[in-house]
Amino acid sequence: MDFTFSIGWLIGGLVIAAAGGAVVFFYKPIADNLANGVSSYTNMKKFGVIAIIIGLLMAANLHTFVLTLLVKFIAGK
């Protein structure tokens, strides 16, 4: 698999990582107002960290590599 750099994926990934960072930073008001007490504060932080990881993978354009590995693992090829 070839690695190709893309400005679009870099900007999109950084935006997603920044949104995840904002969720981690402002987790209490977000959990109180959007989650309506359904999820705890810890879950809100976890979702933010997951968004940061996905955003960094997208910024490095490695998300397709990870998804290819996942599909090969599930399909068994």
N, C-alpha and C positions, 0 to 999 in steps of 0.2 A: 504494500500500500504506500503510495507516494504522499508526502507531506506537502501541501500547498498552502502558502500564506494568503490570507484574505483580509483586507481592511474591514469589510462588512462584518465578518464573523468576529473580528477583534473588537469592534465597537459594540456589536450586539452582546457579546460575552461580557464585556466590561459593564455594560448597562445592567445586565442581569445580576452580575456579581455585586454591583453597587446597590441594587434593590434588595438583594439578600443581606447585605451589610446594614442597610437601613432597618430591615426587619429585626436583625439581631440587636441593633442599637436601641430601637424603639419598641421592644417586644411587649412591654406592659400595656401601653395605650392601644396597640394593635390588637392584642389578645382581648382586652376589655371591650373594644368597640366593634371589631369585626367577628371575633370568634364567639361572642356572647356567652363566655364561660364554658363553651363546649370543650375547648382544648386548654390545657394548662400552659403556664408560662414556659415550661421546659420544652413542650412540643413546639411552641412558636419559635423558640431559639433554634431548635433542631431543623425546622423547615427553612429558616434563614441560612443556616450553615450548609444545608443541602443545596440551596439556591446559589450560594457562593461557589461551591465546588463545581456545580454544573456550569455556571458562568465562566469560571476559569478554564474548564475543559473546552468550552465553546470558543473562548478568546484565543486559545492555543490551537484551535481547529483539530482537537483530538477527540471530539465527541463521536465522530464517525468511526474512528478506530475502536473506541470502547463499545459502541453499539455493534460493530462487526464481531468483536470477540464474544459479546453476550449472545448474539444470534448463533454463532458457531458452537458455543457451549450448550445452548438449549437444543439446537437441531442435531448436534452430535456429528457434524461433518468436519 
